[in-house]
Amino acid sequence: MHFTDEEILATWEEFLGQSDYSFKLLEVNDKYPSEKSLYVSFEDIVMYNADFAEDVLENPEKCIILGEKAIKNYLNTPNEIHLRINNISENFRTEIRNLRTSHLGKFISIRGIIRRASEVRPRVKIAAFKCSDCGALNYVEQDGNRLILPDKCDTCNKPRGKVKFAFVPSDSVFEDFQVVEVQDTPESLRGGEQPQRIKAELMDDIAGSLVPGDRVIINGILKAQEVRIQNVLSTEFRMFLEINSVDREEKEYSTEEITEEDIAEIKELASNPDVIDKLKNSIAPTIYGMDLIKEALVLQMFGGVAKTMPDGTKIRGDVHVLLVGDPGTAKSQLLSKMAQLAPRGIYTSGKGSSAAGLTATAVRDETGRWTLEAGALVLADLGLAAIDEMDKMSATDRDSIYQAMEQQIITVTKAGIYATLMSRCSVLAAANPKLGRFDPLQPLPSQIDLPIPLLSRFDVIFKILDVPQPKRDRATAEHILKVHLVGEKLNLGEEDITIEEHLGEVPPELLRKYVIYAKEHVIPKLSDEAIRRISDEYQKMRATYQETNRVAITPRQLEAMIRLAEASARARLSDVVTLKDAERAINIVKEYMKDVSSENGVFDADIVSTGTSTSTRQLIYRIKDFIEDFYQENEVYPKEEDIYEVFTHEGFTRAKVREAIEKLRRGGEIIRDTKGHIKPA
């Protein structure tokens, strides 16, 4: 049903007069110009007149213009108050990738994430032009992106061509204007769907309200914009959205609906004492083994509790995990699966990221102006960022990722843009050894191309080695062959009990909803027993310094234990972190440290936190002293073989001595002269 202009105007006047909006309107008018908009819920329009609500969606431009005219009539004011319609029902919502020509000119609502945003700029609304002949001012209302000149002078009636019109900015009326780029949210994509983007414009009082990384529902009119190829009009047009109103995402972690039946199923699953084992067995069941890694990934999905101290200090609750390993150990497959399972999961590569990289950057738009673009860690805010091949990330990302992982913010200062974006996400990263395969005798930091400060920001680091072991190799081969057999049976439509074994104990959809529900409703608190157990373990490990002269554990690992213990309680939907949760967290941290941060079976936190073990550091000091002493005795500096001979006789391996010499050489502390002597630089 189409309403005439008179009917639309009358309906708006009646609606405003008979509803609570009359009071809101008076309030906006009193606060003008600090407030310029009246927000009307679409649900209220539907309840008032369903046919009229349908016409608003079908002919929005006319309905909104007449609605603003009705506001002026109602208030009897010259103030330009905008009519903004929000709270559009999900039934009327459209995905960006589904927008078609049938939507042009219609009022649409889309959910998305702001990928790029320009600064707020002025745009002329009513342009003033001075006639070159009589000097009179002519006012022309502007629509679109091209400046419209007067056809003739209103005073002397001379047409354009006979007279020239000069634009007069001081007598023109401007409004604030911002351009943003909106992208499909990652969680709305399934399978191989590609996220689509659309440009959108915000005018006047709502300009500047959006920044990259914001998850929003934007409502507005879909329009077409001409495309020019070498200043010639093309038959192709570009879609853009003229935003009328913006609704912030109500749900923090996901847009998925969790029904009462889902909640009942979630609580039933949580009541199982082996719930964490069930969840662990549901992560990539086609990948054989890796029990401890999968358990840590389950806890990473749930995360610990983020805290803000009275002085404003923030402590992150997100758990960061790094997988480093030999080729063919299913690292990429694990990352991809976690990005699918975790709410707001983003999968990216350290090398194959967009112009914004992993963090954020300032980029030029097609007009040559600088705009802010969000990278993977901003897009994954309140979710999980799975970063494959992290060792191959760009230098720019490497510099800014430290802040993103610990403070969970990203600061961009470039091209006159200064902005702080949120990156409150867990990072699951994978990296490969520099030489393709791990050397079990060499420390981990020297074998991967990642800075030591970045390594130390991970709560848990797993080293995955591909070492032939007959018993394990047989089990792996049988598992992989079974997986392929299951795939073949599924393709043929056969039903078989072995198929069930490879589906996981908890379906992926339920697992996602379980995580969302836990993160939204469960805030666990450490019990006295858990505090005592973690504290005792920390003190016990620190006390080994007296015997080994090595720092076995640092406060970073202590915080990792706390986060993992909180995540364990949250995974059980428990409000209390129990002794068992603390034991689970301690076990994961100690196992990773045994693998990555120990030397000859002795824990040494310096390996990860500084890149040099205590024994290597002590050996470095001794080699430096030896070089000086050798010179004092012989009046010539030693050769490299002299250093090997002395220290291998003292029990150090040749590889250990070589590592110490290389560290001194890379640090610029020693050099080899033309005769092969090693001397201080």
Buried (B, 14 or more C-beta within 10 A) or exposed (E): EEBEEEBBBBBBBBBBEEBEBBEBBEEBBEEBEEBBBBBBEBEBBBEBBEEBBBBBBBBBBBBBBBBBBBBEEBBEEEEBBBBBBBBBEEEBEBBBBEBEEEBBBBBBBBBBBBBBBBBBEEBBBEBBBBBEEEEEBBBBEBEEEEEEEBEBBEEEEBEBEEBEBEBBEEEBEBBBBBBBBBBBBBBBBEEEEEBBBBBBBBBBBBBBBBBBBBBBBBBBBBBEEEEEEEEEEEEEBEBBBBBBBBBEBEBEBBBBEBEEEBEEBBEEBBEEEEBBBBBBBBBBBBBBEBEBBBBBBBBBBBBBBBEEEEEEEBEBBBBBBBBBBBEEBBBBEBBBBBBBBBBBBBBBBBEEBBEBBBBBBBBEBEEEEBBBBBBBBBBBBBBBBBBBBBBEBEEBBBEBBBBBBBEBBBBBEBEEBEBEBBBBBBBBBBBBBEEEBBEEEBBBBBBBEBBEBBBBBBBBBBBBEEEEEEEEEEEBEEBEEBBEBBEEBEEEEEEEEEBEBBEBBBEBEBBBBBBBBBBBEBEBEBBEBBBEBBEEBBEEBBEBEEEBEBBBBBEBBBBBBBBBBBBBBBBBBBEEBBBBBBBBBBBBBBBBBEBBBBBEEBBBBBBBBBBBBBBBBBBBEBBBEBBEEBBEEEEEBBBBEBBBEBBEEEEBEEEBBBBBBEBBBEEEBBEBEEEEBBBEE
